[in-house]
Amino acid sequence: MGTVLFLFLILFFALGIPIAISMGLAAAVALWLDGGTPLTVLVQRSFTSIDSFPLMSIPFFVLAGVLMEYGGISRRLIAFANALTGHFSGGLAIVTVVTSMFFAAISGSSAATTAALGSILIPAMIARGYHKNFTGAVQSVSGELGVIIPPSIPLILYGVSTETSIGALFMAGMVPGILVAMSLIATILIIAKKRKYAKETRKSGKELWEAFKNAFFALLMPVIILGGIYGGFFTATEAAGIAVAYAFIVGVLIYREIKLNKLIHILTQSVTTTSTIMFILASAGLFGWILTREGIPQDVAQFFIGISDNPIVFLLLVNVFLLFVGMFMETNASIIILAPLLVPVAVTLGIDPIHFGIIMIVNLAIGMCTPPLGVNLFISAQLAKINLLQITRGMVPFYILLLVTLLLITFVPQLTMFLPNLLE
């Protein structure tokens, strides 16, 4: 059945059928041809896949991100980041990275971070004389921080799929996220000095204080969410609900930029995004159940161990494999399908599942800004009004630094495990 499952999955992908539908159809065809399993299992297993308390955090975090997006969060974070770093060479590009870090700690989504900030920052950079392919690349690669820095929806999915502590994963993502951001800023500084991009006017202490005050309630949100989780006051799922309440209060009562007539649009956008994610989870759960029943995780483990039982070799192979997968598959689907297959092998070889989760997320995050199907590339290219080839050329120096950073995260586990171990 496993062979039939993958053959039909590849066929449906080739026909251009969406990933969630492809996985569900491939599972349905495999069960139908097998003949020994009633098709009612399709519904039962799909429902079981999303019948999980931790998964309740996803719709809440999505809604909180949309509320903050419409509540003036983007503009205030950009103003604060500009006050902090705009005076450096290539200041607006650095502002893009710094703002993406702040916004990532609210939205939990790479595409949301790219779209919300890119619509403001890409035109601003172009107006200041930055090359279009550079501006598109900066926003695309900065958006990937949305899935590395917590709260991250892919990290939640990994935790649910592998029964790993979501709180520990959130903590583990902090240092790698900052490391990735620093590598992006270093690349920008080198390119900006070479091309002599404009600097922004250095802000006075008073102006910096004003920018901080305006962004204070936006900056406080990740502190409440992450501080509450790590302080043991509430779970990740409960934190998501608190994030919605906080975002609503800030957007409606404090910033006063969310009007009641906007709520229907905000809720519609949130439901659409959540439904897409849940559809993928339901189909991927059914798909994964068949894989487990057929013993494919064990076969995968034997395959990797057959090549080498050296953890370093295994991690190198996994990095190459995940970078390739990230170029073609949607991140959430990749995690749901591959994490249950790869994590048991990693644990067998003595690799901490929390560390391995961050390795997976960083790899797949790079895939979000890698052709041919990197979603961040398409969003940024559209905003910069350039084509895929042009924005990919702008990405080349960033790819080099990202790969170096990925190797550091992979082979220096202390970077990932420092904070989780500190709080044990």
Buried (B, 14 or more C-beta within 10 A) or exposed (E): BBEBBBEBBEBBBEEEBBBBEBBBBBBBBBBEEBEEBEEEBBEEBBEBBBEBEBBBBBBBBBBBBBBBBBBBBBBBBBBBBBBBBBBBBBBBBBBBBBBBBBBBBBBBBBBBBBBBBBEBBBBBBBEBEBBBBBBBBBBBBBBBBBBBBBBBBBBBBBBBBBEBBBBBBBBBBBBBBBBBBEBBBEBBBBBBEEEEBBBBEEBEEEBBEBBBEBBEBBBEBBEBBBEBBBEEEBBBBBBBBBBBEBBBBBBBEBBEBBEEEBBEEBEEBBBEBBEBBBBBBBBBBBBBBBBEEBEBBEEBBEEBBEEEEEBEEBBBBBBEBBBEBBBBBBBBBBBBBBBBBBBBBBBBBEBBBBBBBBBBBBBBBBBBBBBEBBBBBBBBBBBBEBEBEBBBBBBEBBBEBBBEBBEBBBBEBEBBBEBBBEEE
